[in-house]
Structures are given as structure tokens and as C-alpha cells.
């Protein structure tokens, strides 16, 4: 095993001009394609929110079946996440990420032909199966290309696909519904599903030509840049091997991996509990049916979130800052969700939209920060298993959120559904406590890789 560089040699690796130019080239070559992939993925997993009311009328999809279908996506996703990650390490990110996009795009397009509740639920499950591995695969891919000091910034750039998908995707989905109703023999929701599914297929084909598995295979880097990236990543891997689990089995039972799984689970409850119902919540606040106007208003939180996420990713460059900001963003998320519930119950439309905007900006900003912790101590096969476990089980929050929100609303019925929204905010506060608890971790690898002078508890 190679030994981690220390002192001046480690500093020299991280400040090499060849490393800086290599990272800059890799950012411009790889990140746009990865953002496009996640843009389409997030669009295809959440556009069901725009079709809920119409599918209930046209196909008899009840609120309970919708909640089950919205959530069961994450069951398929969770079951196939780790196997997909391991296959990615075997076949390479270029081929595997392209395969994922093409197959999920086909399934997403098939939603245009839903004829009842069973088919709706089965397709939602298959959408999770085919998309499994995309997000953790990209996290692993970025951890192989970019050093820890710059990794949160790359995660944040990748996360920008979420606000882009909702900022542009919300009007796109609403516009496709309106277009389909007026100019095609199909229902508007059918046009939306088919068109957006085909976008994923096209993105997958493009990914096969644009992505590169590793710096050593990149023709767009010169030899000095390849060497600089190789040396710094080997240094980081050596540090991780002295501070984290080695191998699949040890990663699966590592307590830190499970700790961040719980944090990510809480985050996903807030994310998808808000995202799945955002069109309906905005519709209720502004008094308009879901369509073009609702799509435009729904884009506002994601536009603000885009800037917040980018700023946080760019400046969260120390252990202390990542921990403090992550904790604060979780608290802000919880408070904003509670305020949005109160505003909806009391007819305060402007306050409600402002609160939703703050919640979206906060949970988008904390996502990249959360991922910086496990990628600082996981490498190799342990990374494939550990990152897959965190993402797969954490994403079950997306399964729990709509069912929990619906169940709470049925148990405590109100016209606004406020108590269902409140139930989501509780988990953000739990995540805040756990994020702050990372101050008691032994974070040797994180501190060393960031060259962070702040004390690590």
C-alpha cells in the first residue's frame, strides 16, 4: 500500500498548476453531461406530480395509489442500488451511466400508456430499478476525478441539475400538458411523459460519447495533468485506507456509513415530501389549476436554490464550515417547512411561497455538504458498497415521505393538509442534530485531505 504524502509534499500535490489546469478541463468536459443526466433523471422521477389530478380523472388513479406509486420508485431504486454500483466499477462509468439513462428513459416514456393503478405502480417500481445507480455512480465517479478540497464544489455543480430540472422542468411539464391538450389527440399528461422519457434516451446516448472513465484515459488532458491528478488521487486513497473501512463487507457494517444513511434518509424525506407535492401546494396557494402558471411559480424556489447551492458548494472548504453550514441548512429547512404549512392553513400565499423557496434553497445546499463526509473516508470497493448503501436506504425517505404525508392528513384532516407538511419538517431537525454530532467524529482523513487547520473533534 502506498503511504499518504505528508507535510510539504501533500501541499505541493494540491497546489500544482498542472492539477489546477487538469481540474478546470475536467470540470468543463464532464460536469455539463453529468448535470444533463441528473436534470432528466430528476425530471422523470418527479413529473408525476403534474399528472396526478389528470390521471385520477382519466385513469382512476386514487390518491392512495398515487402515494404508493410515487414512493415505490425508491423500493426498486434501493434494491438495485448496490448491485448497480458494483457493476459500474466493472464496466466503467461511461458505459454504465449511459445504460442507466437509456433504460430509465424507455420506462419513463411508457407512462404515457398507463391504463390503471396496477400498471402505474409497476412502472414506478421499474423506473426505480432502471435508474438505480445513477446518483451514487456519479458520486463515485466524481470522487475518482476530483480531490476532496474541490469535491463539494463538484457535488454542488451536479446538484444544480435539481433546481434546473424544476426551474426549467416545471414550466416544461406544464407547457407540454397544455400543448398536448390543445394540439394532439393524446391527453396532455401522456405527451409530457413520452417527450420527457425520450429526453433521457437521448441524454444516455450522448453520455456514452462525452464521459471518460478516468483521468488516465482522458485525451483532453496532457501528460502532466494526468500525472498530477493520478498522484493526488493516489494520495487521497492512501489516506482513506488508513482511516476508513476496506472492502465491501466492512463498509456495509461501518457505523459511520449507517450514521450518514440516517442523515440522508431525513434529507430525502424533506426533499421528496416537498417536491412531489409542490405543484399541488403552489396551486392551492395561488388558486390556479396545475398548468403553465403553476409551473412558472413552482420554478421560483428552484431558481433561488440554484444560487444558494452553488455558493455553499464553492465556499464549504473546511471541516468546520461543512459541519456548521450543514447543520444550519437542516434547521432552516425544518423551520421553512413548518412556516409553509402554517401559511397554507391560513391563506397566506406570499408567505407560503417564500417559505417553500427557503426550504428548497436550504435542502439543496446541504446535499453536497452531506456527501462530502462519506467520500472522505470511503475508497475502492468500500466506496461502491458504502455510497450505494447510503443512497439506497437514504432514498427510502422518498418512499416514506408521500405515504407519511398522506397518512397524517387522513388521520388529522384539514383543508390545507397542513399536518402532513408539518410531519416532514420534524425529520429535518433530527438531521440537524446528527450533522452537528459529527464534531465528535475522528475525521482524520477529512482534515488531512482538506489541509484544514481547524481542530477536528
Secondary structure, 3 states (H helix, E strand, C coil): CCCCCCHHHHHHHHCCHHHHHHHHHHHHHHHHHHHHHHHHHHHHHHCHHHHHHHHHHHHCCCHHHHHHHHHHHHHHHHHHHHHHHHHHHHHCHHHHHHHHHHHHHHHHHHHHHCCCHHHHHHHHHHHHHHHCCHHHHHHHHHHHHCCHHHHHHHHHHHHHHHHHHHHHHHHHHHHHHHHHHHHCCCCHHHHHHHHHHHHHHHHHHHHHHHCCCCHHHCCCCCHHHHHHHHHHHHHHHHHHHHHCCCCHHHHHHCHHHHHHHHHHHHHHHHHHHHHCCHHHHHHHHHCCCCCHHHHHHHHHHHHHHHHHHHHHHHHCCCHHHHHHHHHHHHHHHHHHHHHHHHHHHCCCHHHHHHHHHHHHHHHHHHHHHHHHHHCCCCCHHHHHHHHHHHHHHHCHHHHHHHHHHHHHHHHCCCCCCHHHHHHHHHHHHHHHHHHHHHHHCCCHHHHHHHCCCCCCC
